[in-house]
Amino acid sequence: MAILLDPENNETAALFEFASDLVGARVLEVGCGDGRLTWLYAHRAAHVTGIDPDGSRIERAMAGAPLELRSRLAFHTASLEEYYASRPPTDRFDLAILSWSL
């Protein structure tokens, strides 16, 4: 039996309620996992950088990225601390999303 995550779309509704200004934004998604949440909002953002310490999840996110979004996505296997330490100083974001990461 398959597990349905958020079948009522409560998570998506909450995301868009609290982050209503995603249009054209540069987003950092901490703990992006396999991209399950990323695909729900990435079409609104200018660019999404997803990070997760689990390399197999990042591989699934890259493989599952919809073709029309791939030019706006970047995925990195890293914790937040590792990513922050290694990112270029000019790398800035308008919004950070941490879903199920805390």
N, C-alpha and C positions, 0 to 999 in steps of 0.2 A: 504494500500500500504506500503510495506517495504521500509525503507530508506537504500540505499546503501552508505556506508562510503568508500570513496576512491576507486571507481570502476576502476580507471586507475592505481592503485597501486603507485601513486606518493609518498605517505607517506612512503611506504615500500622502494621504491627506494632511497628516501632521507635518510632514516635511515641507509641503508646499504652503502650509499656513505659516510656519515659522521662518521659512526661507523663500518668501514670495518673490524676491528680487534676483532670481537665478538667471534671468535673461541677460546674456552677454557677460556673465561673471566668470572669473577664474576661480575654480573650486578645488580645494584639497579635501579628499575623502580619506580619512584615517580609519584603517581597518576595513578596507573595501572588499576584502574576501574575494569571492568569485564574480563580483560585479552585479549581484542580484539587485541591489539598490541603485547602483550606478546607472543602469539602463533605464530606470524610471525617470531620471531627471536630466541626464547628460544632453539630451536634445535641446534643452533650454540654455545650457551654459556655453560660453565661448570655448572653454578648455577645462578638462577635469584631469587632475593628477590623483591617482589612487595608490595608496601604499598599504602594505600588509606584511607582517613578518613571515607569513606562511607562503613559501615559494610555490607550492602546488596550487594554492588558491589564486595566486597571481597568474600562473600559467593558464588556469581555467578562465580567468577574467579576460586575458588577452585572446584566447582561442574563441571565447564566446561573444566578443565585442561585435555588435552589429556593424556591418560594412559602412553604413552611412555615418557612423560616429567615430570610426577609427582615427581620422585625422585630428580629432579634438581630444584624444585620450592619451594618457601616458601612465604606465603602471610600473611600480618599483617594489621589489622585495626588500622591505626595511621596516623597522620600528619607527615611530615618530622621532625618537631621539636620533637614530641613525640617519634618517632622511634629513632632518634639520641640520645635522653636522656636515652633511655632504652636499647639500643643495647650493646652487650659486647664490650669492648675496642679492642678486637682482630678481630672484624668483619670488614673486609676491602673489598673494591670493586675496580675493574679495570675501571669501566665505570658506569656512572649514566645517565639514560634516563628520560626526563621529557617531555612527549607528552601531549599536551593540559592541562598542569598543571599550567601554569603561567597566 
